[in-house]
Amino acid sequence: METGLNILKLSIYLSLVLVGSCALTPKPLGMRPSSCDQYECPTFKLVDVGNGFEIRMYDSAVWISTDSISAPSMTQATKTGFQRLFNYIQGDNKSKLKMNMTAPVITEATPGKSVYTISLFIPKKNQQNPPQADGLHVKPLKPTYVVVRQFSGYVSDDVAVKEGIALQRSLVGTKWIAPILKGKAKSETYLVAVYDPPFQTTGRVNEIMVPFHM
C-alpha cells in the first residue's frame, strides 16, 4: 500500500458513493462489513484497538487504480472511477478477462485538492497475472500499517472530512501519533473505503484510512 496505497465500499448496478449526507449511526470498532461475506476483501491483522480507531497491518495485495480524476467533489469522482473499474472486471481490459467483484472501493483524496484516485482490490486468483487496461494501473502493494476509523451511513464529502477530523483527535496522546504524523508530513492524502451498495440502507460500514510506516 505504498504512498497511501497509492490510492490508500459495492454494486454491480450503481456507484457506491452517493452525493448528500446521511445521519451517522455509531458502529462498534472491528465490525465486519456484510459485503465481505459476499465479496472478497483484502486481509489484514488487527494490531491494536484504541478509543475510536484501529491499527491494522494489511497483507500484500494487488489493486487496480484509475488515473487521477479531476472532479468538483469526492463523491462525483468515486462514481466516475467506480464505473471504469466495474467495466474493467466485467471484461473491459486487454485480456477480455472477467473477474469477481470485490470490496471495498477506495478513494484517495488530498485536502484542498480536487483530484482523486479510485481503486479496487483484484481477486486473489487473478493477482499473479492481472490484466492491463488503458487508463488504469495495476498496483502491487507491500504489507503496511493503516490507522482506521469506521463509520456508518452514506459517504459525502462533508462526512468524510468530519470523520477524518474525528480520527485525528482519537489519536492524540497515543503511541501511534508520532509515526502517523511523520507520514503525513510527506503526504496529506487519506483513503475513504466504501463497502456497501447504495440500496443497502442499514448496517452500512465505511472507513477512513491513513497508511503509515513504523
Secondary structure as a PSIPRED ss2 file (coil, helix, strand):
# PSIPRED VFORMAT (PSIPRED V4.0)

   1 M C   1.000  0.000  0.000
   2 E C   1.000  0.000  0.000
   3 T C   1.000  0.000  0.000
   4 G H   0.000  1.000  0.000
   5 L H   0.000  1.000  0.000
   6 N H   0.000  1.000  0.000
   7 I C   1.000  0.000  0.000
   8 L C   1.000  0.000  0.000
   9 K C   1.000  0.000  0.000
  10 L C   1.000  0.000  0.000
  11 S C   1.000  0.000  0.000
  12 I C   1.000  0.000  0.000
  13 Y C   1.000  0.000  0.000
  14 L C   1.000  0.000  0.000
  15 S C   1.000  0.000  0.000
  16 L C   1.000  0.000  0.000
  17 V C   1.000  0.000  0.000
  18 L C   1.000  0.000  0.000
  19 V C   1.000  0.000  0.000
  20 G C   1.000  0.000  0.000
  21 S C   1.000  0.000  0.000
  22 C C   1.000  0.000  0.000
  23 A C   1.000  0.000  0.000
  24 L C   1.000  0.000  0.000
  25 T C   1.000  0.000  0.000
  26 P C   1.000  0.000  0.000
  27 K C   1.000  0.000  0.000
  28 P C   1.000  0.000  0.000
  29 L C   1.000  0.000  0.000
  30 G C   1.000  0.000  0.000
  31 M C   1.000  0.000  0.000
  32 R C   1.000  0.000  0.000
  33 P C   1.000  0.000  0.000
  34 S H   0.000  1.000  0.000
  35 S H   0.000  1.000  0.000
  36 C H   0.000  1.000  0.000
  37 D H   0.000  1.000  0.000
  38 Q C   1.000  0.000  0.000
  39 Y C   1.000  0.000  0.000
  40 E E   0.000  0.000  1.000
  41 C C   1.000  0.000  0.000
  42 P C   1.000  0.000  0.000
  43 T C   1.000  0.000  0.000
  44 F E   0.000  0.000  1.000
  45 K E   0.000  0.000  1.000
  46 L E   0.000  0.000  1.000
  47 V E   0.000  0.000  1.000
  48 D E   0.000  0.000  1.000
  49 V E   0.000  0.000  1.000
  50 G C   1.000  0.000  0.000
  51 N C   1.000  0.000  0.000
  52 G C   1.000  0.000  0.000
  53 F C   1.000  0.000  0.000
  54 E E   0.000  0.000  1.000
  55 I E   0.000  0.000  1.000
  56 R E   0.000  0.000  1.000
  57 M E   0.000  0.000  1.000
  58 Y E   0.000  0.000  1.000
  59 D C   1.000  0.000  0.000
  60 S C   1.000  0.000  0.000
  61 A E   0.000  0.000  1.000
  62 V E   0.000  0.000  1.000
  63 W E   0.000  0.000  1.000
  64 I E   0.000  0.000  1.000
  65 S E   0.000  0.000  1.000
  66 T E   0.000  0.000  1.000
  67 D C   1.000  0.000  0.000
  68 S C   1.000  0.000  0.000
  69 I E   0.000  0.000  1.000
  70 S E   0.000  0.000  1.000
  71 A C   1.000  0.000  0.000
  72 P C   1.000  0.000  0.000
  73 S C   1.000  0.000  0.000
  74 M H   0.000  1.000  0.000
  75 T H   0.000  1.000  0.000
  76 Q H   0.000  1.000  0.000
  77 A H   0.000  1.000  0.000
  78 T H   0.000  1.000  0.000
  79 K H   0.000  1.000  0.000
  80 T H   0.000  1.000  0.000
  81 G H   0.000  1.000  0.000
  82 F H   0.000  1.000  0.000
  83 Q H   0.000  1.000  0.000
  84 R H   0.000  1.000  0.000
  85 L H   0.000  1.000  0.000
  86 F H   0.000  1.000  0.000
  87 N H   0.000  1.000  0.000
  88 Y H   0.000  1.000  0.000
  89 I H   0.000  1.000  0.000
  90 Q C   1.000  0.000  0.000
  91 G C   1.000  0.000  0.000
  92 D C   1.000  0.000  0.000
  93 N C   1.000  0.000  0.000
  94 K C   1.000  0.000  0.000
  95 S C   1.000  0.000  0.000
  96 K C   1.000  0.000  0.000
  97 L C   1.000  0.000  0.000
  98 K C   1.000  0.000  0.000
  99 M C   1.000  0.000  0.000
 100 N C   1.000  0.000  0.000
 101 M C   1.000  0.000  0.000
 102 T E   0.000  0.000  1.000
 103 A C   1.000  0.000  0.000
 104 P C   1.000  0.000  0.000
 105 V E   0.000  0.000  1.000
 106 I E   0.000  0.000  1.000
 107 T E   0.000  0.000  1.000
 108 E E   0.000  0.000  1.000
 109 A E   0.000  0.000  1.000
 110 T C   1.000  0.000  0.000
 111 P C   1.000  0.000  0.000
 112 G C   1.000  0.000  0.000
 113 K C   1.000  0.000  0.000
 114 S C   1.000  0.000  0.000
 115 V E   0.000  0.000  1.000
 116 Y E   0.000  0.000  1.000
 117 T E   0.000  0.000  1.000
 118 I E   0.000  0.000  1.000
 119 S E   0.000  0.000  1.000
 120 L E   0.000  0.000  1.000
 121 F E   0.000  0.000  1.000
 122 I C   1.000  0.000  0.000
 123 P C   1.000  0.000  0.000
 124 K H   0.000  1.000  0.000
 125 K H   0.000  1.000  0.000
 126 N H   0.000  1.000  0.000
 127 Q C   1.000  0.000  0.000
 128 Q C   1.000  0.000  0.000
 129 N C   1.000  0.000  0.000
 130 P C   1.000  0.000  0.000
 131 P C   1.000  0.000  0.000
 132 Q C   1.000  0.000  0.000
 133 A C   1.000  0.000  0.000
 134 D C   1.000  0.000  0.000
 135 G C   1.000  0.000  0.000
 136 L E   0.000  0.000  1.000
 137 H E   0.000  0.000  1.000
 138 V E   0.000  0.000  1.000
 139 K E   0.000  0.000  1.000
 140 P E   0.000  0.000  1.000
 141 L E   0.000  0.000  1.000
 142 K C   1.000  0.000  0.000
 143 P C   1.000  0.000  0.000
 144 T E   0.000  0.000  1.000
 145 Y E   0.000  0.000  1.000
 146 V E   0.000  0.000  1.000
 147 V E   0.000  0.000  1.000
 148 V E   0.000  0.000  1.000
 149 R E   0.000  0.000  1.000
 150 Q E   0.000  0.000  1.000
 151 F E   0.000  0.000  1.000
 152 S C   1.000  0.000  0.000
 153 G C   1.000  0.000  0.000
 154 Y C   1.000  0.000  0.000
 155 V C   1.000  0.000  0.000
 156 S C   1.000  0.000  0.000
 157 D H   0.000  1.000  0.000
 158 D H   0.000  1.000  0.000
 159 V H   0.000  1.000  0.000
 160 A H   0.000  1.000  0.000
 161 V H   0.000  1.000  0.000
 162 K H   0.000  1.000  0.000
 163 E H   0.000  1.000  0.000
 164 G H   0.000  1.000  0.000
 165 I H   0.000  1.000  0.000
 166 A H   0.000  1.000  0.000
 167 L H   0.000  1.000  0.000
 168 Q H   0.000  1.000  0.000
 169 R H   0.000  1.000  0.000
 170 S H   0.000  1.000  0.000
 171 L H   0.000  1.000  0.000
 172 V C   1.000  0.000  0.000
 173 G C   1.000  0.000  0.000
 174 T C   1.000  0.000  0.000
 175 K C   1.000  0.000  0.000
 176 W C   1.000  0.000  0.000
 177 I H   0.000  1.000  0.000
 178 A H   0.000  1.000  0.000
 179 P H   0.000  1.000  0.000
 180 I H   0.000  1.000  0.000
 181 L H   0.000  1.000  0.000
 182 K H   0.000  1.000  0.000
 183 G H   0.000  1.000  0.000
 184 K H   0.000  1.000  0.000
 185 A H   0.000  1.000  0.000
 186 K H   0.000  1.000  0.000
 187 S C   1.000  0.000  0.000
 188 E C   1.000  0.000  0.000
 189 T C   1.000  0.000  0.000
 190 Y E   0.000  0.000  1.000
 191 L E   0.000  0.000  1.000
 192 V E   0.000  0.000  1.000
 193 A E   0.000  0.000  1.000
 194 V E   0.000  0.000  1.000
 195 Y C   1.000  0.000  0.000
 196 D C   1.000  0.000  0.000
 197 P C   1.000  0.000  0.000
 198 P C   1.000  0.000  0.000
 199 F C   1.000  0.000  0.000
 200 Q C   1.000  0.000  0.000
 201 T C   1.000  0.000  0.000
 202 T C   1.000  0.000  0.000
 203 G C   1.000  0.000  0.000
 204 R C   1.000  0.000  0.000
 205 V C   1.000  0.000  0.000
 206 N E   0.000  0.000  1.000
 207 E E   0.000  0.000  1.000
 208 I E   0.000  0.000  1.000
 209 M E   0.000  0.000  1.000
 210 V E   0.000  0.000  1.000
 211 P E   0.000  0.000  1.000
 212 F E   0.000  0.000  1.000
 213 H C   1.000  0.000  0.000
 214 M C   1.000  0.000  0.000
